[in-house]
Amino acid sequence: MREDPIAIYSEAEETSQSSTFWILLRAYISAMLQWALPVALILAVLGIWEVSVRLFNVARWLLPPPSSIGAELLESKSLLLRHTLVTLEEVLLGFALALVVGIALAAAIAYSKLVERAAYPFIIASQTVPVIVIAPLLLIWIGYGIWPKIIVVVLISFFPIVINTVDGLKSADPDMLNMMRTLGANKWQIFTKVQVPSSIPFLFSGIRVAITLSVIGAVIGEWVGASAGLGYLMTRSAPQFLTDRVFASIFILSVIGITLFVLVVLIEHYAMPWYQWEKRDKALKRN
């Protein structure tokens, strides 16, 4: 007796749908468990902090509890928002300029040995001088506008972009380079067709570091001299013993840094899907 092919197809389809459902459910549970531990750890730290401050009667001006910091975020939301927008503008403009300068320097260094020998010492030297020392000079030379803060952000954040991108440009597959030369490609064609694509993962690695350093650079610039921004607000609040406001500013800066980092990771994920597949395949092989 022959079986009905339609029934066999329906049964196979139901089995496939059931398997897909359980696979997605396991993936969802796995993702939730990965986030559960960090969230639980953060809640535990906040709970211990809150209880300890209240149990030992620590003065609010010395160490405010998380509940006081949360109340300050709500009560001073207009003030904090105004200063947050100023700092965010400095971070984004400084990072954008650092990205342009970093990529241009990296391309020039990787393309020309002469530029590498001439520029690399100055790039390294720029990181040996503390930025907190350079910032007052920028105020003398440029003034109290937004540009000293942007320059501080650039000085702090361009370095990882340059170093990582240069490493990426020099990490191109030697066999691919030899094949391009055999096919008659010139130096510029090899640079644009082989070296640049191979450097993109390295570039994003540098960007992830640079975007978080940009927040630090903006705050340092505001500490030295500013009339607005979260760094300025912190320097004004600390002498007045408004410690909860200082902690609220720190919390907002952390949120800005984490948010920008996550945005870079998402852009990297969608800009380089092939690279994500390769990493996933390597992880599966290791397991």
Buried (B, 14 or more C-beta within 10 A) or exposed (E): EEEEEEEEEEEEEEEEEEEEEEEEEEEEEEEEEEEEEEEEEEEEEBEEBBEEBEEEEEEEEEBBBBBBBBBBBEEBEEEBEEBBEBBBBBBBBBBBBBBEBBBEBBBBBBBEEEBBEEBBEEBEEBBEEEBEEBBEEBBEEBEEEBBBBBBBBBBBBBBBBBBBBBBBBBEBEEEBBEEBEEEEBEEEEBBEEBBBEBBBBBBBBBBBBBBBBBBBBBBBBBBBBBEBBBBBBBBEBEEEEBBBBBBBBBBBBEEBBEEBBEEBEEEBEEEBEEBBEEEEEEEEEEE
